[in-house]
């Protein structure tokens, strides 16, 4: 996926989850943050960030903060981006989980149980649910999710396990919005209940995938599989 009109800035502060103060060409602007997670390790004063300029002249904020530089790597912070790159991936001929299938029906945001699952896919005689989780938290080469307690994430994996019992294939796919990580693991320190729920879902047949991404200032692309350690 590609962004339009991306410019650099310098992060100043984040008064709340939704906005950030960013210095752009010497002037501090209020920008929309496209990620409501904590992201404290990413948004440090003085960090170089990249912003997409909106075409909507009626918006209160002119820019969306989408990417940040953390040391030598770029980290995409856009919480909408993982679903977009997964949808692109599902439509490629070499998508590993759909390889060899010709007729594919892909429906984003499909209702199942009391939740909306990110993707429902029909590929020949297969019926598949895929829940996508974006990962921006990295510590010493280890990618972790979530960066804050998430009861919603637990609910999703529990319902995917129920779907397996009903005859569906179910996947949780962690999209690591950066390069350079060694492996992925649940964030037991922040939310041990999620790790427990994920392991139980795997025991019931849910499959877990993790992929890193190629990140530039104005693009994001799903890249290589990453080892999952539960």
C-alpha positions as CSV (number, residue, x, y, z in Angstrom):
1,X,0.0,0.0,0.0
2,X,1.1,3.5,-0.8
3,X,0.5,6.8,0.9
4,X,0.1,10.2,-0.8
5,X,1.7,13.5,0.0
6,X,4.0,12.3,2.8
7,X,6.2,14.8,4.6
8,X,8.7,14.5,7.5
9,X,8.3,16.1,10.9
10,X,9.7,16.1,14.4
11,X,7.5,14.7,17.2
12,X,7.0,17.0,20.1
13,X,4.2,15.6,22.3
14,X,1.0,13.5,22.5
15,X,-1.6,15.1,24.6
16,X,-4.0,12.2,24.1
17,X,-4.4,9.0,22.1
18,X,-5.8,10.7,19.1
19,X,-3.5,13.7,18.4
20,X,0.1,14.6,18.5
21,X,2.0,17.9,18.3
22,X,4.6,17.7,15.5
23,X,7.0,20.3,14.3
24,X,6.8,20.7,10.5
25,X,9.1,23.2,8.9
26,X,9.6,25.0,12.2
27,X,5.9,25.3,13.1
28,X,4.1,23.0,15.5
29,X,1.0,21.4,14.0
30,X,-1.7,19.3,15.6
31,X,-1.8,16.0,13.8
32,X,-4.1,12.9,13.9
33,X,-2.4,9.7,15.2
34,X,-3.7,6.7,13.3
35,X,-3.1,4.4,16.3
36,X,-4.7,4.6,19.7
37,X,-2.2,2.2,21.3
38,X,0.3,3.6,23.8
39,X,3.4,3.5,21.5
40,X,5.4,5.3,24.2
41,X,8.6,3.6,23.0
42,X,8.1,5.0,19.5
43,X,6.8,8.5,20.1
44,X,9.7,10.1,21.9
45,X,10.4,13.9,21.8
46,X,12.6,14.6,18.9
47,X,11.8,11.4,16.9
48,X,11.5,11.8,13.2
49,X,8.0,11.0,12.0
50,X,6.3,10.9,8.6
51,X,2.8,12.4,8.0
52,X,0.3,12.1,5.2
53,X,-1.4,15.3,4.2
54,X,-5.2,15.0,4.0
55,X,-7.1,16.1,0.9
56,X,-10.1,16.9,3.0
57,X,-10.0,20.7,3.6
58,X,-12.8,20.5,6.2
59,X,-10.8,18.3,8.6
60,X,-9.7,19.8,11.9
61,X,-6.3,18.2,11.5
62,X,-4.4,18.5,8.2
63,X,-2.0,15.6,8.7
64,X,-2.1,11.9,9.8
65,X,1.0,10.5,11.6
66,X,1.7,7.2,9.9
67,X,5.4,6.3,10.3
68,X,8.1,6.9,12.9
69,X,11.8,6.3,12.8
70,X,13.1,4.2,15.7
71,X,16.9,4.1,15.7
72,X,17.8,2.6,12.3
73,X,14.4,1.2,11.4
74,X,11.1,2.7,10.2
75,X,7.9,1.6,12.1
76,X,4.5,2.0,10.5
77,X,2.0,3.1,13.1
78,X,-1.2,3.2,11.0
79,X,-3.6,0.8,12.6
80,X,-5.6,0.6,9.3
81,X,-2.6,-0.5,7.3
82,X,-2.3,-4.1,8.4
83,X,-5.7,-5.0,7.0
84,X,-4.9,-3.3,3.7
85,X,-1.6,-5.1,3.2
86,X,-3.2,-8.5,4.1
87,X,-6.0,-7.9,1.6
88,X,-3.3,-7.2,-1.1
89,X,-1.5,-10.4,0.0
90,X,-4.7,-12.5,-0.1
91,X,-5.2,-11.5,-3.7
92,X,-1.7,-12.6,-4.8
93,X,-1.2,-15.9,-6.6
94,X,1.6,-16.9,-4.2
95,X,-0.3,-16.3,-1.0
96,X,0.8,-19.3,1.1
97,X,-2.5,-20.1,2.8
98,X,-4.4,-20.0,-0.5
99,X,-1.7,-21.4,-2.9
100,X,-3.2,-23.6,-5.6
101,X,-6.7,-22.1,-5.3
102,X,-8.2,-20.4,-8.3
103,X,-11.6,-19.1,-7.3
104,X,-11.4,-16.9,-4.3
105,X,-14.1,-14.9,-2.6
106,X,-12.7,-12.4,0.0
107,X,-15.0,-10.4,2.2
108,X,-13.6,-7.9,4.7
109,X,-15.3,-7.2,8.0
110,X,-17.5,-10.3,8.2
111,X,-19.8,-10.8,11.1
112,X,-19.4,-14.0,13.1
113,X,-20.8,-14.6,16.5
114,X,-20.7,-11.3,18.4
115,X,-17.7,-10.0,16.5
116,X,-16.6,-8.8,13.2
117,X,-13.7,-10.8,11.8
118,X,-11.3,-9.0,9.5
119,X,-11.6,-11.4,6.6
120,X,-13.8,-14.2,5.5
121,X,-12.4,-16.2,2.5
122,X,-13.9,-18.9,0.4
123,X,-11.4,-20.7,-1.8
124,X,-12.9,-23.6,-3.7
125,X,-14.2,-25.9,-0.9
126,X,-12.5,-24.1,2.0
127,X,-14.1,-21.5,4.3
128,X,-11.6,-19.4,6.2
129,X,-11.7,-16.7,8.9
130,X,-8.7,-14.4,9.3
131,X,-8.3,-12.0,12.2
132,X,-5.5,-9.4,11.7
133,X,-3.5,-7.8,14.5
134,X,-1.0,-5.0,13.8
135,X,2.2,-5.1,15.9
136,X,4.2,-2.0,16.6
137,X,5.8,-3.0,19.9
138,X,9.4,-4.3,19.6
139,X,11.9,-5.0,22.4
140,X,15.4,-6.2,21.8
141,X,14.4,-7.8,18.5
142,X,11.2,-9.4,19.8
143,X,7.8,-8.3,18.5
144,X,5.0,-8.4,21.1
145,X,1.2,-8.0,21.1
146,X,-0.7,-6.3,22.7
147,X,1.0,-3.1,23.9
148,X,-2.0,-2.6,26.3
149,X,-4.6,-5.0,27.8
150,X,-7.2,-5.8,25.1
151,X,-10.4,-7.8,26.1
152,X,-11.5,-7.4,22.5
153,X,-8.4,-9.3,21.3
154,X,-9.3,-12.2,23.7
155,X,-12.9,-12.2,22.4
156,X,-11.6,-12.5,18.8
157,X,-9.4,-15.5,19.4
158,X,-12.1,-17.3,21.5
159,X,-14.6,-16.8,18.7
160,X,-12.1,-18.1,16.1
161,X,-11.8,-21.2,18.1
162,X,-15.5,-21.6,18.1
163,X,-15.4,-21.2,14.3
164,X,-13.0,-24.1,14.0
165,X,-15.5,-26.3,16.0
166,X,-18.1,-25.3,13.3
167,X,-15.9,-26.5,10.5
168,X,-14.1,-23.3,9.4
169,X,-10.4,-22.7,9.1
170,X,-9.3,-19.9,11.4
171,X,-6.2,-17.8,11.5
172,X,-4.8,-15.1,13.7
173,X,-2.3,-13.1,11.6
174,X,0.1,-10.7,13.3
175,X,1.4,-8.1,11.0
176,X,4.6,-6.7,12.4
177,X,4.8,-3.2,11.0
178,X,8.6,-3.1,10.7
179,X,11.7,-5.2,9.7
180,X,14.4,-6.6,11.9
181,X,12.6,-8.7,14.5
182,X,13.8,-12.2,15.4
183,X,10.4,-13.7,16.5
184,X,6.9,-12.8,17.7
185,X,5.5,-13.7,21.1
186,X,2.4,-12.6,23.1
187,X,3.1,-9.8,25.6
188,X,2.8,-11.8,28.8
189,X,4.0,-8.9,31.0
190,X,1.2,-6.5,29.8
191,X,-1.6,-8.9,29.3
192,X,-1.0,-12.6,30.2
193,X,-4.7,-13.4,29.7
194,X,-4.3,-12.8,26.0
195,X,-1.3,-15.2,25.8
196,X,-3.4,-17.8,27.6
197,X,-6.4,-17.3,25.3
198,X,-4.2,-17.5,22.2
199,X,-2.5,-20.8,23.3
200,X,-6.0,-22.3,24.1
201,X,-7.2,-21.2,20.7
202,X,-4.2,-22.9,19.1
203,X,-4.9,-26.1,21.0
204,X,-8.4,-26.0,19.5
205,X,-7.1,-25.6,16.0
206,X,-6.7,-21.9,15.3
207,X,-3.5,-21.3,13.3
208,X,-1.2,-18.4,14.2
209,X,0.9,-16.5,11.6
210,X,3.3,-13.6,11.9
211,X,4.8,-11.6,9.0
212,X,7.1,-8.6,9.0
213,X,6.8,-5.7,6.6
214,X,8.9,-3.6,4.3
215,X,8.4,-0.1,5.5
216,X,9.3,3.2,3.7
217,X,8.3,6.7,4.5
218,X,5.3,6.4,2.2
219,X,4.6,2.7,1.8
220,X,4.0,-0.6,3.6
221,X,4.3,-4.1,2.1
222,X,3.8,-7.5,3.8
223,X,7.2,-9.4,3.5
224,X,8.5,-12.4,5.3
225,X,7.1,-14.9,7.8
226,X,8.4,-14.5,11.3
227,X,8.8,-17.3,13.9
228,X,6.0,-17.5,16.4
229,X,6.8,-18.5,20.0
230,X,3.8,-19.1,22.2
